[in-house]
Amino acid sequence: MGGVAADTVRRAGFAARIVHWQRSAGRRDMVWQGQRDPYRVWLSEVMLQQTQVGTAAGYYARFVARYPDVRALAGAGLDDVLALWSGLGYYSRARNLHRCAQTIVREHGGEFPRGSAALTQLPGIGRSTAAAIAAFCFDERAAILDGNVKRVLARHRGFDADLTQPAAQRALWVHAEALLPAAAEMPAYTQGLMDLGATVCTPRQPRCSVCPVAHDCVARRSGRTAELPLKSRRMRRGRRAHVLLWLRHGQQVLLVRRPERGVWAGLWSLPQFDDVPAALAALDGWPGDGEALAPIEHALTHFDWQLEPLRWSLPARTGAPLLRAIAARFDASRWLPLADALTMSLPAPVRRLLASA
């Protein structure tokens, strides 16, 4: 058999093994599986970016109960969408979902485009997400290449180019496209790659003994599973510390909307300061008394964040003019009853802090 024919057989064999494994040993209990509705596939794919399956499942169920289709999501207020997303993190995903839903309704009559190329033109839908939607819903032969799939393919092929480099990314895309099976097998193949990367070909301690493509995996044979995929640039984690000023008057709390850029962009939170002296200076002789609460350690993608809550309780006799004056010190602020504040789009650490009251 010639080299080209042998390579064709090897590639077909890879896809066939993935499909067979998925149907016999792949994941079966995820609430979004078996969907042909592009709205629900899209929603699950976005939620699974940077989020574990167990965490995403509960949010997915609540989300589709509130917004069962793309028109319902497009018609929702952004604050309501962000509030439902609260705790899932990476809030730009929720803003992009909302903006994309509105684009689909406004420009496509509420129907998702049926091809991956057209899907990538929508806000917040990248090449891999578009391919997943097209593969699951329209049987399109389109390759996915999320983090898990990059790991599976790089290890299996022994692909040792640096995936932080655009040329290496392009080469791996070409390889991923060359492995695609027939259109009818695309849903099982796509799900199988996802399942394999999530449950078997894991970043550390991969379970090669149960991997359906282990026998011709270059990384396994050469003992390089810990090394591949190769990424030369490793983001160094930073550390930050800030003070959150928890101003309360009886059962009311002062919330401020965060800027549209940066961490927790557009969410409601507590006024933030660099340190306790800066927070106390902002009080500017206001009546009441304060207490420093236990620091909160919050881990984000690129840094660890220590948040020190300073709770300041204004006297019950504080009148409306002073409350308005206090709110005017902060941009985009409002006094809210605590129960109402807890329904707002709050970051998870702030929600837990206020709920502790």
N, C-alpha and C positions, 0 to 999 in steps of 0.2 A: 504494500500500500504506500502511495507517495506521501510526501511530507504534508502537502495541502490537505489531502483526504484524511490522513491520520489526525491532523489538527482539527478538522471539521468534526470527526467522530468524537474527539476528546471534548470539544466544546459542547456538542449535543449531549454527551454523556453527563457533563456537569449539570446542565439544566434539568435533564431527566431525573438525576439523583435528587436534586433540590425539590422538584415537584413531588416525587415519590415520598421523600422524607416528610415534607409538609403535610401531605395527606394522611400519613400514618403516625407521625410523631410531633407535628407542629402544634402550636397553641390553638385551643378551641374555645376558650372561655372569655374572650374579650368581647365586650358588649357591642362593639362596632363591626365585628367580623361578619362576613357574608353580605355586606351592604353593596348595593349597586346605585345607591343614591349619592351623587357626587357631593352634595352638601354635607352629608354625614361622614363620608370618607375624608373630605377636606378638613372638616372640624377635627376629626380624630388625628389626622396627620399633623395638624398644627399643634394640637395639645401635646402630642408625643415628642415634639421638639424640645429637648432639654428637660423632659419630665418622665418619670417612671410610669409604667403601665398602671400599677396599683393606685397611684395618685390621680392619674388622668381619668380613670374609669368613673369615679364619683363625679368629677366636674363635667365629664361628657354627659352623663345621665341627667344632671341638673340643667345643663345647657340646652339639650334638645327638648327637655320638658318645657322650658321657658320659651325657647325659640326653635320650634320644630322644623322650620324651613328657612330658606335664604331671605324670603320676603319679611318674615317675622324679625329676623336679625337686622335687616336693613332699616326697618321701621322703629327699632328700639333706640333709646337715648344712649349715648356713649357712656354716660355715668352709670347707667343700669348695667351695661355690658361689663364695664370694668369692675363694678361691685360683685357681679356673679363670678368674675374671674379672680377676685381677690384671694390671695394665698397660692395661686398657681405660678406666680412669678413671670418674669419676662413679659411685661405688660404691653410691649410693642406688638406682641402677637395678637392681643385682643383688639388693639386699635386697628391693626391691619385687617383683621377679620371683619370688623364693622365697616371699614372703608371699602373693602373688597365686596362685601354683600351689597352695599349701596351701588357700587359700580355695576355689578351683575344685574341688579334690578333696573338701573337707569339705562344701561347701554346694551343689555342682552335680554331684556324682557323677563328677567327672573330665571333664565335658563343658563346653566353652565356651558361654556364652549365645549365642544366634544373632542378637541384635540389638545395634546400636550403643548404644542407650539402656541396655540391661542390662549391656553390657560396661563402660560408664563407672562402674558401681557397684563394680567390682572394684578392689582396691588398686593404685595406680600406673598405671592405664590412663586417660588423658585423652581428651578428645573426639576429637582428630584420630587418635590411635592406634586408638581403638575404631572409628572410621569406616573406617580402612584395613583392619582385620580384617574388618569386615562387608562392605566392597566386594569384597575379594579372595576371601573364602571363601563369602559368602552372596549376592553380587550385590546387596547393599542399596544403594539410592540415598542415600548418606551422603557429605557433603563432608569432605575433609581440609583442614587448614590449618596445615601445619608451616611452618618458616621459609622453605624454598625455594618453597613454593606461595604463601605470602603475597607474596613478591617477584614471582612471575609475574603474579598477579592484580592486585596494586597497580600494576605498571608497565603492564599491558595496558589497564586501565581508566583510568589516570591518577588513581588513588585517592590523594589527598594529605592525608587526615586522619591525625593523629598516632597511629600504632599502639601507642604506649605508653598510650593512653587506652582504657578499657573500651568506651566508646561506639563508637569507631572499629573496635575488634576485632569488636564485634557487627555493625556494618554490613558489614564484609568477610565475615563468616560468611554473612550474608544473600545477598550477591553470589555467594559460592562455591556456595551451595545452588541459586541460580537458574540456574547454568550446567550442572547435572548432566545427563548424557545418559540414555538408557533403561537399565534395569537390566542388560541383557545386555552393555552396553558399559562397565559400571563398572570391571571389572578393568583393561582397557586404558587407560581414561581416567585412572584413579587413578595407574597406573604412569607414564603419559605425563606428567602434571603433575610427578611426582617427578623423572622423567628430565630434563624440560625445565629445571626449576630447578637441577638438579645439574650439567648439562653444557652448557647453552646460555644460559639467562637467569641467569648467574652474578653475584655481587655486583659484581665489577669486570670491565670489558671483556667485556660480554655479546656473544655471537655472533649479532647480529640478522640477519645475512645468511642464516642457515640456520634461523631460527625460523619455525615453521609459522603463528604468529599475528602476525607482525611487521607485516603491511601495515595492520592497524587498531590497532596498539599505540600508545596515546596517549603514553607516555613516549618511545618511539622518535621519533615525529613531532615532539614538542616538545623533544627533546634533554634529557630529564630522567631518563634511566636511572640516572645516578649519584646522583640526588637521591632517587629512590623505591625502596623504600617509606620513608616519612617516620617517623623515630623521634627525638623531641626529646631524650630522656634517654639519654645515653651514659655507661656506667659507666666511671669513672676507675679505671685499674689502680693497685693499690697494690703495695707491696714489703715483704716480711718477711724476717727472717733468724733462724735458730735453729741450735743445735748438736745433733747426734745423737751420743749416747754409745754407742760400739760396744764393749761389754764382752765379752771372750772369755777362755775358760779352755781351753787346748788346742784341741780341735775343737768346743767348745761356745760358744754365743752366747746372751746374755740378750735375750729379746724381751719386750715389754710390749704389752698390748692397749690400743688407743686408745679414748677415750670414745665413747659411742654417738652423740654429736652433734659436728659440726664436720668439719674436713678429715680424710679417711681414717677416718671413723667406723667403729669396730668392727674395723678391720684390726689386724694385728700389725705392730709396728715396733720401733725402737730408742728408748730413753729420750730425751726431748727437753728441751732447756734453752734459756733466753734467750740465753746467751753462754757462752764458755769458762770464765770464773771460776765461774759457777754450776755448770757440769758438774764442774769440779775440786773444788769444795766438796762436791758430793754423794759424791765418792769417799771423803772423810773418812779419809784416811790409809791406804786399802787398799793392799796391796803391789802391785808391778808397775810397769810403765812405759807411757807413752803417746806417741802421735804424732798430730799434726794432719794430716789428709789433704786433698787438693784439694777445694775447695768444689764443691757440686753446684748447678747452676742448674735449677730446676724451674718450669715455667709452668703455672699453674692458670687457671681461667676469669677471675677478677677480680684476681689479683695474681701477681707473680713472687716466687718463694721461693728464697732462698739457704740451703742446708743445709750446715753445716760438720761433717764427721765427725771425731770425736775417738776414736781407737781406743786402748783400754786393755787390755793383756794381763796377766792375773794369772799369777803363777808356777805352774809345774806342781805344786808341793808344796801349793798351796792346798787345804785340806780341805773336806769337805762342810759342816761347820757354818758356815764363813765364806761359802761359796757360798749357803747358805740365807739367811744374814743379809743378804747383798747383795741377793738377790732380794726379801727382805721390805721393802727400802727403797722398792720400786716397786709400785704397784697392779697387780694382774692380770699378774704377770710369771712367766716360766719360763725355765729353762736348757734348751736343746735342742742336740743335735748339729747342726752346720752343714747337713748333708745334709737333716735333717728340717726345719730352719728354712726352707729354700728351698722346701719343699712347702706352707708355710703361706700364708695370705692376706696377702701383703706388698704394700705400695705399690711400684710399678715402680722408683722410684729406690733404695729400700732393697734390693729384690731384686738390682738390678745391683751395688750396693755390696757386699753379702755374697757374691755370686757371684764378685766380683773376688778374693776370698781363695783 
